[in-house]
């Protein structure tokens, strides 16, 4: 008689251990994500610093230089404009700083048709923004189209090479600031914040563990009455 309880009990214990450990893993991820969000909040509140040689991710920096007539688009996004819905992307422009290698700057969203207007060298400027490290394409990331100057992965080395640059900084500078009078490019107004759903995931796993215990208790009670 005892043998018929063995396999269900062992199976319940194994599943319970798995569910509890998944919940604990999400709790650890929650603390890690809260630390990341705190770092981003501190970086956003801090004043921009002169661009260091090796800036940290999300560090708010400022740098002076000249925009070259080398432009491209990152991503594809439809936005409402005074002329109706318009396809566009993030304007990528090459900044030649006073010292150091050229920097790819994501200046903000523009319509596709406006890209040519930025393909001219500009006067010296100061750019303030946050540092974004190179990304890798995912399974479903569209392939870059260098011929059409449209890229879907923020990889400065690959984009720089496609634009004919022999050398480029190993990061992207995402411009921060107010919307210019003309409306474009529409820069970022704050640092990005990754979603933090780990608490709900942890509660889900712990809840499933509790449900499992209830189901096992009900089954055990009924089985012992038979």
Secondary structure, 3 states (H helix, E strand, C coil): CCHHHHHHHHHHHHHHHHHHHHHHHHHHHHHHHHHHHHHHHHHHHCCCEECCCCCCCCCEEEEEEEEEEEEEEEEEEEEEECCEEEEEEEEEEEEEECCCCCEEEEEEEEEHHHHHHHCCCCCCEEEEEEEEECCCCCCCCCCCEHHHCEECCCCHHHHHHHCCCCCCCCEEEEEECCCCCCCCCECECCCCCCCCCHHHHHHHHHHHHHHHHHHHHHHHHHHHHC
